[in-house]
Amino acid sequence: MRECKTERSAPKLSVIIPVYNVERYLPRCLDSILSYPASDMEVICINDGSIDHSSDILEEYARKDKRVIKFDQENQGLSVARNSGVERANGDYLLFADSDDFVKPALFQALCNTIKTRPQEDIFITDFNMVTIRDGIIREKPIYQIKAQNDGIEGLNFLPQMLKRKQCFWNVWRYVYRRSFLERNGITFRSGFLCEDVDFTNRVLMANPRTLFLHCPFYCYRVGREDSLMGRTTSQRISDTITVLVDSIQSLERSDFKWKQELIAQYQFELFLSMAQLYEIPAGERETIILKFQKALPALDVGCDKFSRIAYRVCTIAGVKATARCLAGAKKIKRRRRAVWKPVTC
């Protein structure tokens, strides 16, 4: 059980960082976060069984800065590591950072200052930066899914606008959570599953948090890492994605959440597109995934989204295998037309 804590005049922030074999990226991640000078922040690093020098790096940072707290555990995956971090967190607010990403110090400080002036909010949501490298040149592209404006957007009325372009919204690193809100609603990461961000964010939104959306792209998200586990398509990743998306659609369908139709349509779109991944796994593993997609097809036939209803009919008439083959072909053509992006090395 948690110890009772006295009220503080300013919220304390716990930054939770799961760490697994990221010695190449970890120093920049920590340096950027620790650039925030306030003492009322803790950086909880869960070393999830790293076998490179990540553990040594964490030890060094913990010696230099008392805000860095290291915990070691056997490799159990991202969900368990994040849950372990939450269990050890003392902050009023939680921020989940990936150890291969980093933050912009000035914008991160601005976000922290805003949190202190808005203690009534359960969730803060921000824009972010996509970091890539092309021809040896590092580029940071701010991603604004909602038209930039000076004032923050209160409440969840921004959701339809944010989802209109069918872009991802579930990445947990673009949210800051009130810890008591998560505890009150029993929201944790789904252990043993990949695609855990979708499940977590869906349950957060369905709990109707008091929300403030900020045009403050403090977080820098690396894409194109060849050594990233997240970038590898496996049977388990596809299977877990199907399970999480279908479960999210069904939970929304049963709910009275105001924006459930918009969220259902987003998950249906992702479920349909994920069929293209069928041809990214070994041929001997495809039959099991085909059967799982076939069982998941009714999830495309609910809600009010016309595209999803058409996708359902296409899949039922042409079959999952043929649909997946067409989607995989379209995906290859799209990749050829785009410039080749190399992994970020900064």
C-alpha positions in Angstrom: 0.0 0.0 0.0 1.1 3.6 -0.7 2.0 5.8 2.2 -0.3 8.7 2.8 1.3 11.9 1.5 0.6 15.4 2.6 -0.6 17.9 0.1 2.0 19.8 -1.8 1.7 23.4 -3.2 3.0 22.3 -6.6 2.5 18.9 -8.3 5.5 16.7 -8.5 6.3 15.0 -11.8 7.4 11.4 -12.2 9.0 10.6 -15.5 9.0 6.8 -16.1 11.5 5.4 -18.6 11.6 1.7 -19.4 15.2 0.8 -20.5 16.2 -2.1 -22.6 19.5 -2.2 -24.6 19.5 1.4 -25.6 23.1 2.5 -24.7 23.3 4.4 -28.0 20.4 6.6 -27.2 20.0 6.7 -23.4 22.4 9.6 -22.6 20.6 12.1 -24.8 17.2 11.0 -23.4 18.3 11.5 -19.8 20.3 14.7 -20.5 17.3 16.3 -22.2 14.9 15.5 -19.4 17.3 16.4 -16.6 17.8 19.8 -18.2 14.7 20.8 -16.3 16.2 22.3 -13.2 13.3 21.8 -10.7 13.9 19.5 -7.7 10.3 18.4 -7.6 10.8 15.9 -10.4 11.9 12.3 -10.3 13.1 10.2 -13.2 12.3 6.5 -12.6 14.3 4.2 -14.9 13.2 0.6 -15.1 16.2 -1.5 -16.4 14.3 -4.3 -18.0 17.1 -6.9 -18.2 19.4 -4.9 -20.5 22.5 -6.9 -21.6 24.4 -3.9 -23.1 25.8 -0.9 -21.1 22.5 0.6 -20.4 22.6 -0.4 -16.7 26.0 1.2 -16.3 24.8 4.4 -17.8 21.9 4.5 -15.4 24.2 3.9 -12.5 26.4 6.8 -13.6 23.4 9.2 -13.9 21.9 8.1 -10.6 25.2 9.0 -8.9 25.4 12.4 -10.5 21.7 13.4 -10.1 19.6 12.3 -7.1 16.4 12.8 -9.2 17.4 9.6 -11.2 16.2 6.4 -9.6 17.2 3.1 -11.1 15.3 -0.2 -10.6 16.4 -3.5 -12.1 14.1 -6.4 -13.1 14.3 -9.4 -15.4 13.2 -8.7 -19.0 9.4 -8.7 -19.0 8.5 -6.3 -21.7 7.4 -2.7 -22.0 4.0 -3.0 -20.3 5.4 -4.6 -17.1 8.3 -2.1 -17.0 5.9 0.8 -17.2 3.6 -0.7 -14.5 6.6 -1.2 -12.3 7.5 2.4 -12.8 4.0 3.5 -11.8 4.1 1.4 -8.7 7.3 3.2 -7.6 6.2 6.7 -8.6 5.7 9.4 -6.0 4.7 12.2 -8.3 1.2 13.7 -8.6 1.6 13.5 -12.4 3.2 10.8 -14.6 5.0 11.1 -17.9 6.1 8.0 -19.9 9.1 8.5 -22.0 10.8 6.0 -24.3 14.5 5.6 -23.7 15.5 6.2 -27.4 13.6 9.5 -27.6 14.3 12.9 -26.1 12.6 16.1 -25.2 13.1 19.8 -26.1 14.3 21.4 -22.9 12.6 24.7 -23.3 9.2 23.3 -24.3 9.5 20.6 -21.6 10.0 23.3 -19.0 7.0 25.2 -20.4 4.9 22.1 -20.1 6.0 21.5 -16.5 5.2 25.1 -15.6 1.7 24.8 -17.1 1.1 21.6 -15.2 1.8 23.5 -11.9 -0.7 26.2 -12.8 -3.5 23.8 -13.8 -3.9 21.4 -10.9 -7.5 20.7 -11.8 -6.6 18.7 -15.0 -6.4 14.9 -15.2 -4.7 14.7 -18.5 -2.4 17.0 -20.5 -2.0 16.2 -24.2 0.5 17.8 -26.6 1.7 17.9 -30.1 5.1 16.2 -30.8 8.1 16.2 -33.1 8.9 13.4 -35.5 12.7 12.9 -35.8 14.2 11.4 -38.9 17.5 11.5 -40.7 17.9 11.8 -44.5 21.1 12.0 -46.4 22.9 12.4 -43.1 20.8 15.4 -42.1 18.7 15.2 -38.9 15.3 16.7 -39.3 12.7 17.4 -36.6 9.2 17.8 -38.0 6.5 19.1 -35.6 3.3 17.2 -36.0 0.1 19.3 -35.4 -3.0 17.2 -35.8 -5.1 20.1 -34.6 -4.7 23.6 -36.1 -2.2 25.5 -33.9 -3.7 28.2 -31.7 -2.4 30.2 -28.8 -4.8 29.0 -26.1 -5.1 25.5 -24.8 -8.1 23.4 -25.7 -10.1 22.2 -22.7 -12.1 19.0 -22.6 -12.3 16.2 -25.2 -14.2 18.1 -27.9 -10.9 18.2 -29.9 -11.1 14.4 -30.6 -13.1 14.5 -33.9 -10.7 17.1 -35.3 -7.6 15.1 -34.1 -8.9 11.8 -35.6 -10.1 13.3 -38.9 -6.9 12.5 -40.7 -6.8 8.9 -39.3 -3.5 9.5 -37.6 -2.3 7.8 -34.4 -3.3 9.5 -31.2 -2.6 6.8 -28.6 1.2 7.2 -28.0 1.4 7.5 -24.3 4.5 9.8 -24.4 2.4 12.7 -25.6 0.2 12.6 -22.5 0.8 13.6 -18.9 -1.4 11.8 -16.5 -2.6 12.6 -13.0 -1.6 9.5 -11.0 -4.7 9.6 -8.8 -6.9 9.6 -12.0 -5.2 6.4 -13.2 -5.5 4.8 -9.8 -9.1 5.8 -9.3 -10.1 4.2 -12.6 -7.9 1.2 -12.3 -6.0 1.9 -15.5 -2.7 0.1 -16.0 -0.8 -1.3 -19.0 -2.0 -4.6 -20.3 0.8 -7.0 -19.3 2.2 -9.4 -21.8 0.7 -7.6 -24.8 2.2 -5.5 -27.5 0.2 -2.6 -28.9 -0.4 -1.7 -25.2 -0.6 2.1 -25.9 -3.9 1.6 -27.8 -5.5 -0.3 -24.9 -4.2 2.1 -22.3 -5.2 5.3 -24.1 -8.6 3.9 -25.0 -9.4 3.3 -21.4 -8.1 6.7 -20.4 -10.3 8.5 -22.8 -13.4 6.4 -21.9 -12.9 7.5 -18.3 -13.8 11.1 -19.4 -10.7 12.9 -17.9 -10.5 16.6 -17.4 -8.3 17.4 -20.3 -6.1 20.2 -21.6 -4.7 20.0 -25.1 -1.5 22.1 -25.5 0.3 23.2 -28.7 3.6 22.4 -27.0 5.6 19.8 -29.1 8.1 19.1 -26.4 8.6 15.4 -27.2 10.9 14.1 -30.0 9.9 10.7 -31.3 12.5 8.8 -33.4 11.3 6.9 -36.4 13.1 4.5 -38.6 15.3 2.8 -36.1 16.5 -0.5 -37.6 17.5 -1.8 -34.2 14.1 -1.1 -32.6 12.0 -4.0 -31.5 8.9 -1.8 -32.1 9.8 -1.7 -35.8 9.8 -5.5 -36.3 6.7 -7.2 -37.6 6.1 -10.5 -35.9 3.2 -12.9 -35.6 2.8 -11.9 -31.9 2.7 -8.2 -32.8 0.0 -8.7 -35.4 -2.0 -11.1 -33.1 -1.8 -8.7 -30.2 -2.8 -5.7 -32.4 -5.9 -7.6 -33.6 -6.9 -8.5 -30.0 -6.4 -5.0 -28.6 -8.2 -3.2 -31.5 -11.2 -5.6 -31.4 -11.4 -5.4 -27.6 -11.3 -1.6 -27.8 -14.0 -1.5 -30.5 -16.2 -3.8 -28.4 -15.7 -1.8 -25.2 -16.6 1.4 -27.0 -19.6 -0.1 -28.7 -21.0 -1.0 -25.2 -20.3 2.4 -23.8 -22.1 5.7 -23.8 -18.8 7.6 -24.5 -19.6 10.8 -26.4 -17.0 10.3 -29.1 -17.2 6.5 -29.4 -18.1 6.5 -33.1 -15.0 8.5 -33.9 -12.7 6.2 -31.9 -14.3 3.1 -33.3 -13.7 4.3 -36.9 -10.1 5.0 -36.0 -9.6 1.4 -34.6 -11.4 -0.1 -37.6 -9.1 1.7 -40.0 -6.1 0.4 -38.2 -7.4 -3.1 -38.1 -8.1 -3.1 -41.8 -4.6 -1.6 -42.7 -2.9 -4.1 -40.4 -3.8 -6.9 -42.8 -0.9 -5.7 -45.0 1.5 -7.0 -42.4 0.4 -10.6 -43.1 3.1 -10.7 -45.9 5.8 -9.4 -43.6 5.9 -12.6 -41.5 7.1 -16.1 -42.5 4.7 -18.0 -44.8 4.4 -20.8 -42.3 3.0 -18.4 -39.7 0.4 -16.8 -41.9 -2.5 -19.3 -41.6 -3.0 -18.7 -37.9 -3.1 -14.9 -38.4 -5.5 -15.3 -41.3 -7.9 -17.2 -39.1 -7.6 -14.5 -36.4 -8.3 -11.8 -38.9 -11.4 -13.7 -40.1 -12.7 -13.9 -36.6 -12.1 -10.2 -36.2 -14.0 -9.1 -39.3 -17.3 -8.5 -37.5 -15.6 -5.6 -35.7 -15.5 -3.8 -39.1 -19.3 -4.1 -39.4 -20.2 -2.0 -36.4 -20.5 1.7 -35.9 -21.4 4.4 -38.4 -18.2 4.7 -40.5 -18.9 4.1 -44.2 -15.3 3.2 -45.0 -15.3 0.4 -42.4 -18.5 -1.1 -43.8 -17.0 -1.1 -47.3 -13.8 -2.7 -45.9 -15.9 -5.4 -44.2 -17.7 -6.2 -47.5 -14.4 -6.3 -49.4 -12.9 -8.7 -46.9 -15.9 -11.0 -46.7 -16.2 -11.2 -50.5 -12.5 -11.3 -51.6 -11.3 -13.0 -48.4 -8.6 -12.0 -45.9 -5.7 -13.4 -47.9 -6.5 -11.6 -51.1 -7.3 -8.4 -49.3 -4.0 -8.6 -47.4 -2.1 -9.2 -50.6 -3.6 -6.1 -52.2 -2.9 -4.0 -49.2 0.7 -5.3 -49.0 1.2 -4.4 -52.6 -0.1 -0.9 -52.1 2.2 -0.5 -49.1 5.2 -1.5 -51.2 4.4 1.0 -53.9 3.9 3.8 -51.3 7.3 3.0 -49.8 9.0 3.1 -53.2 7.6 6.5 -53.9 8.8 7.9 -50.7 12.4 8.8 -50.0 14.4 6.3 -48.1 14.7 7.3 -44.4 17.8 6.1 -42.5 17.8 5.4 -38.8 18.6 8.4 -36.6 22.1 8.2 -35.2 22.2 11.4 -33.1 
